[in-house]
Amino acid sequence: MGDSDSFSVQYVGQNYDIREFLRNHPGGVNYVQAYEDRDVTQKMLDMHHSKAAFYLLREYKIGGRDLKRNEHTDDLEDLVDWNKPMLRQVVNLGEKYYEWVNSPVDRHMTLFGNQILENLTITPWYVVPLIWIPVSFYLIYLGSIKQLETSYNILNIIGAVGLGVLLWTLLEYSLHRWVFHIVPSGKSKIVICIHFTIHGLHHKVPFDSRRLVFPPFPAALIVMLGYYFYWNTFPENVYELIGGGTILGN
């Protein structure tokens, strides 16, 4: 590649520096390298890129974001102020919300003005396994101790942990199938708020490295509810094993 500080391509007569996007390109860096300093207009059309891809390209226009209307979509970022906390603004987007949230940008997002609340919504990806793997193993340990105190059977332990993993798999599929990808009508601020905070923001800022995983604090609240549900649903000697398996499956 040329200048290590830029990677320029041309699209419809405009110059775009996609250096920051290279590491996130679905085809990998090697696929894009051959197009440095070249016109990619026809290539992008031939590859049938999505509306989201063309919208994202606006971010990288040399000289500032491309604000013009084009054949793919209007620019929607004037609907919000990126210098202000986003959650309060998003719930007021109404019928424009779903189109906006599925039009990605390459930026960091601030949800809350209160820094304490904001810090609870962001986390590096590696913090998640550092927290939840020990919790999972501890629950499996507690369940194994109960198995020793009753009729110890290694198959019971493996089966209960496996059931927990299966339950998580089914839950995750169900959430993605029927919750995360619902299309809010825009009439309810509560529905928009829930959709945006649990999944929508990942569509809007897919490259925000602070928001790639579910933060530990809200996750802990959900785990506590799940633990209480398992405690009331499954037998005394296996509910912790199932719970440990569920967290491990995550």
N, C-alpha and C positions, 0 to 999 in steps of 0.2 A: 504494500500500500504506500501511498505518498505521504504527505504531511501528516504526522501522527496526531495533530490537533484537529484535523477535520477529515471528513469523508463526503465529498460532494457528489450529488447526482442531479440530473435535470429531469423535470417533469412538466410538461405543457409550457415550456419556455421559462420556467422558474427554477432557481437553484435552491437545493435543500442539502443541509449538512446533517447526515444521519449517523454520525459517529456514535452518539449515545444510544442509538437503536440497534447497532450491530450485534451486540451480545444477546439481544432479546429476539432477534429474527428467528421465526419458526424453522427456517431452513438451515440455520447456522451461519456463522460468519463466512465460511468458505464459499457458500453459495452466492453471497452478495459481493465479494471482493472484486470479481471480474467487471463490475459495473461502476467502479469508481471513475468519476469525471465523465460519465456517459449519460445519454438520454435514456430514461427507463420508461417513458410514456407507453410505448407499444408493449413492452414486456409486462408491465403491470396490468394492462388491459387483456393481454393474451392469457395471463395466469388467473384471470377472473378473481382478483382481490375483492374482499368484502368492502362494504361501505365504511366499516370501522377502520380498515387499513388506510383508505384514502383520507378519512378524517384525521387519523393519527399523523399522517404525513404533514398536515398543516403545521404541526408543532415544530418542525425542523426547518422551516423556510428561513433561508439566510436573510437577515435584516429584520426578522420578526415574524410572528405567526401570520399565516395566510388567512385573512378575514373575509375574503371574497366568497360569494355564493358560487357553487359549482354544480355540475350535473349530478353529484352524488348526495350532497346535503348542505343545508345552511350551516354557518358557524353558530354554535349554540353557547359559546362560552361567555357571551355578553349577558346571558341570563343570570349569571352569578358573579360575585366578586371574589377572586381567588386569594385576595389579601385578607379576607375575613373568614371566621369560622364557618364551615360549610353546612353543618347539619341543620341549623336554623334556616338557611337559605333553601336547601333542597326540598324540605317539606312544603315549601310554597310554590314549587314549580308546577304543580297541578298536572294537567294533561301533557305538558312538555317533559315531565320527569323521565319517562321510560326511554324516550329518544335520546335525551341528554345523557343518562347514565350508561347507555350502550354506545356512546360516542367517546372512545378512549382518548386520554391525553397522557403525556409523559411528564408528570409533575408530582410533587409531594402535596398531600392534602392535610389540612388542619380541620378537625371536626368540632372542637370546643375552644372557647376563649379562655376557659379556666385551665391553667397548665397542669394541675393535678389530674383533672378528668382526662385531658388530652394524653398525658403519659400513660394512663390506664388503657388506652386504645391502641397503642403501638408497641411493638416488640420485635427484636431480631428473631429470625426463624429458629436459631439454635437454642433459644431459651425454652421453647416448647418441649423438645425431648429432654432437656436438662431437668425440667420440672415433672413432666408426666410419666416418664419411664420409671423413675424411683417410686412414684405414687402407685403405678400399676404393679410393680414388683412387690411393694409392701402389702397391697391388698391380696395378691396371690400368696404371699407368705402367711398372712393372717388366716386365709382360707385353708391353706395346707396344714397349719397347726390344728385347726378344728377337725380336719380330716384325721389327723393323728390321734386326736382325743376320742374319736368315734371309731368307725370302721375304715381304717386307712385303705385307700385304693387309688393307685396312681392313675388308673383309667378315669376315675371320677374327677380328679384334678384336671387332667388333660381335656376331658369332655366339657367340664364347666368353663374352663378358660376358652376353649374353642367355641362354645356357645356364645360367650361374650364377644368374641371377635366377629362371629356371624351376625349377632344383633347389631353391632356397630355398622357392619357392611350394609345391612338392610335399612338401618336408620339413615345412613348417609345417602344411599340411593333414593330413598323416599323424600328426603329433604331437597335434594337436587331436582328430583322429578316433579314434585308437587308444591314446593314452597319457594325455593331459591329462584326458580324461573317462571314464576307467575308474572302476569302483566298487570301491574297496578293501574286502575282506571284513572288515577290522579285525583279522585274525589275525596279520598281520606288521607289526611296528613299522617295519621297513625300507621296506616298500611305502608305509605311511602317511607316513613322513618324506619319501620321494621325491615322492609325489603332492602333499604340502602345500607343499614348498619350490619346486617348479617351476611349480605352477599353483593349488593349492588355496587358498593364502593370498589370492589375488586375488578369489576368491569370498567369502572371509570378511570381508575389509576392502577392499571395492572402491573406497572413497573415500580411502584412505590415500595421499596425494599422493607420499609417499616410495617407494612400492612399485608404481607404475604401469608401470614398465619393468624389464627384466632388468638387474641391476647389472653394471657393467663387469668387475669382477674375476672372478666365475665365468664370465662370457661369454668372457673372454680365454682361460680354460683350454679351453673348448669350441672356440674359434676355432683354438687351437694344434693340437688334435687333428684338426680339420677340415683345416687346412693340411697336416699330415703325411699325411692320407688322400689329399688331392688330389695332393700331390707324388708319391705312390706309384701313383696311379691314372691320371692324365691325362698327355698328352705334355708334355715339358719346356717347349715354347714356348707352351703355353696354360693350364697349371694355375693360374698366378697371375691370369690374366684371368678364369678361371672362379671362382676364389676371391673376387676383387674384386667380381664380379657377384653372388655369393651374399650377401656382406655388404651390398652396395648394395640388394639386394632386401629385406633385413631392415628 
